[in-house]
Amino acid sequence: MKSKSTAIFTLLAISPALLFKWLQRDWSSDELRFLLYPVQWLVAIFKGQSSLYLVGEGYQFNGFIIEKSCAGVNFLVICWCTLAYLSIQNQHQRSIKIKALLWSIPLSYGLCILANTFRILSALVLQRLPGLHGPNVHEALGVVVYLSVLLLATALFHHFLNFSNHAKLA
């Protein structure tokens, strides 16, 4: 009985991730505005600088652009799958698993926005330092930021699900 329930929950978790990855493969910045807009809004607040949206390209600031590769789609999918996995594997009753699985959706989205914002702001700071710019540094920064956010989020979500006073999700 338990393995059948786990299989159903796993299907519920993996299906949207696979569907989303399939659908977004040909999307431009226009279709990814639901991820790009909040990031540019937060960057604009921290930078004190407004942006201009260029159709098909992204949000242009003075000196840089937030575009499709800044959307963090892969991080969003990985974050969703990780939090969904933790939701499925917790030892609580079905209703708590469903609530945890549902909470994984906005948490993954919010973490994606925060991680992307932090990555972009960090890249802008590193650009000013000699030798710390270019595609390799930008990629390494992405790995460090995404992995750090994912590990922290995973640890906190796991703690939240398994701490007896918090596990009720009520």
N, C-alpha and C positions, 0 to 999 in steps of 0.2 A: 504494500500500500504506500509506504513511504517513498519508494523509488518511482512509482507512478506519479505521485504528487510532485516530486523533485523534477521529473522529466517535463511535466506540464509547465511548471514555473520556469524552467530553463528555456523552453520553447518560447514562453512569453517574454523572456528577457532577450534572447538572441534574435528573434524575428524582427523587432523594430530596428535593432542595430544593423542587421544585414540589409534590410530594406532601405534604411537611411543611407548607408554607404553606397548601395546600388544606385539610388536616385541622385545623389549629389555628385557623382563622378563627372558629369558634364556641366555642372552648375558654374555660373560665373559669379562675380562679386554681387551682382544684382539679386540672385537667389539666396545668397548667403548673408543678406543684410540683417537677418534676425540675430546673427552672431557678430557681424561687423559693427553695426550701429551702436550697441551698448559699449563695445570696446572703444570706439572712437569717441564716444561721449565721455567716458571716464578719462581717456588720454587727454581730451580737450580740457577737462577740468584741472587735471594735474599740470598740464603744460601751460594753461592759461591762454590757449590759442584755439581758434575755431578751425574747422575743416570745411572742405568743399567736396561734395560727392560728384565723382566723375562716372557716368553711366558705363557699366561694363568693366570698370577698373577698380574703384574703391574710393576710400576717403583720403583726400590729399591734404596734408598739412604742409607747412613751410619746410621743405627739405626731406620729407618722407611721405610714403603712402601706405595706408592700411588696406590691403587687398586680399584676394582669395586665399593665398597661402597663410595669411594671418588669422584666418577664421578658426583654426583649431578643430577641424572636423574630426580628425583622427583621435585627438585627445578626448573630445566629447564622447565618441563611441567607446573608447577604452575606459573612460571614467564610468560611463553608464554600465558597461558590462561588469566592471569590477564591483561597483556598488550593488548591482543586481545580484551578482554571485554571492556577496555577503548576505544579502537579504534572503536568498534561497537557502543558504547553508546554516542560517541561525536555527537554533533548536526550539523555537517558539511555535505557537499554534499558527494555523493557516491564516487567520485574519491579520496577525502581526506581520507575517511574511508579505501579504498583499499590501499592507500599509507601507512597509519598508520598501517594497518594490516600487510603489507609487511615489514615495518620497525621493527615490533615486533619480527620478526624472528632473525635477527642478534643482536638486542638488548638483547633478551633473552639469546642467546648463549654467548654473551660477558659478560653479568651479571653473568651467571653461572660460567664461567671461573674465573672471578674476585672474586666472592664470595667463590668459592672452594679454590682458592689460599690463600685468606685472612684467611679462616678457618684453613687451614693446617698450615700456618705460625704462626697463633695465638696458635694453639695446640702445636706446637713445643716450643714456648715461655713458655706456661703454664706447659709443661712437666718438665721444670727446677725448678719450684717452688714446695716446699713441700706441698703435699696434693692435688695439682691441676692436677692430671692426672688420667687416668683410663677411662673406657667406659662411665660412667655417666657424667663426666666433658666434654668429647669429644662430647657427644650427646647434652648437654646443650649449649656448644659453637656453635654447628651447628645450633641449634634453634635460638640463639641470632643473629648470623651472617646472616643466611638466612632471618629471619624475618626483620632485620634491612635493608638489601639490598633491599628486596621486597617492604617494605614501602617507602623507599627513591625513588626507581625507579618508583613506582606507583605515588607518589606525583609529581615527576618531569615530567613524561610522561603525566599525567593529566594536569599539568600546560602548558606544551608544546602544547598539543592539543587544549586547550581552551583559550590560550592567542592569541588575534586576530592577532598580527603581525607574530606569529609563526605557526599558524594553517594552513597555506597554504601548508606546507611541500614541497615547491618547491625548 
